[in-house]
Amino acid sequence: MEPKKIPMRTCIACRGEKPKREMLRIVRNAEGAVSLDFSGKMPGRGAYICSDVACIRLLGKKKLLNKAFSAPVGDEVYRAIEEEFLGRK
């Protein structure tokens, strides 16, 4: 019996590759709302980021979600993601 394959994802900030379960998923739903997806099952376009403060800060500094979602993402969304992440740590 073959070992179970572990899905890997790439961080949009540091470009490092890690197992999916170790990453945070940021999702943009059909209405255009962007939020953190701690369950990993919300519908919509997803982007993955490391559970690292440096990557979270780089996300806002370089506006990486604009490129990942091919749509403008407001500064308030970046602030909300950073606050929500730091609140969960």
Secondary structure, 3 states (H helix, E strand, C coil): CCCCCCCEEECCCCCCEEEHHHEEEEEECCCCCEEEECCCCCCCEEEEEECCHHHHHHHHHCCHHHHHHCCCCCHHHHHHHHHHHHHHC
